[in-house]
Amino acid sequence: MGLRLSQSAAVSVPEAARVLGVCEKTAYRAAARGDLPVVRIGKRILVSRRRLAALVDGEPVPVDDS
C-alpha cells in the first residue's frame, strides 16, 4: 500500500476518537491500555490511519506498517 501525499499517514487521538464515535478521554484511556494502537513521537501521540481502519473494520490490526 503506497503512502498518499495528500493525506497524512497518522491522525491525532482526538481525530481517532471522532472516527470511533467515542470521547477523547475514552480514546486516550484506550491508547494507554494498548487497545488503540498508537505511536509516540516526542509528546505527540498518533494513530496510524491503516491501523485505525483495521480496528474499525474488525480486522486484525497490522503490527508493522511497512
C-alpha positions in Angstrom: 0.0 0.0 0.0 1.5 3.3 -1.1 1.5 6.4 1.0 -0.7 9.2 -0.3 1.0 12.6 0.0 -2.3 14.5 0.2 -3.3 12.5 3.3 -1.2 12.1 6.4 -0.3 8.6 7.5 -1.5 9.2 11.0 -4.2 11.1 12.9 -4.3 12.5 16.4 -6.0 10.8 19.2 -8.9 13.3 19.2 -9.4 12.6 15.4 -9.3 8.9 16.1 -11.9 9.4 18.8 -14.3 11.1 16.3 -13.8 8.2 13.9 -14.6 5.7 16.6 -17.5 7.7 18.0 -16.1 8.0 21.5 -15.0 10.9 23.6 -11.3 12.0 23.7 -10.9 10.8 27.2 -12.0 7.3 26.3 -9.6 7.3 23.3 -6.7 8.4 25.4 -7.5 5.7 28.0 -7.7 3.1 25.2 -4.3 4.2 24.0 -2.8 4.0 27.5 -4.2 0.4 27.8 -2.9 -0.6 24.4 -6.4 -1.1 22.9 -5.8 1.8 20.5 -2.6 1.3 18.5 -0.5 4.4 18.8 3.0 5.7 18.1 4.6 8.3 20.2 6.8 11.0 18.6 8.0 13.3 21.3 4.9 14.5 23.2 2.6 13.7 20.2 0.5 10.6 20.3 -0.6 9.5 16.8 -2.7 6.7 15.4 -1.9 5.1 12.1 -4.7 5.5 9.6 -4.1 2.0 8.4 -4.3 0.5 11.9 -7.4 2.6 12.8 -9.2 1.5 9.6 -8.4 -2.2 10.5 -9.7 -1.6 14.0 -12.9 -0.1 12.8 -13.4 -2.8 10.2 -13.0 -5.5 12.9 -9.9 -6.9 11.2 -6.6 -7.9 12.9 -4.6 -4.7 13.5 -1.4 -4.8 11.5 1.7 -4.9 13.6 4.0 -3.4 11.0 3.1 -0.6 8.7 5.8 -1.4 6.2 
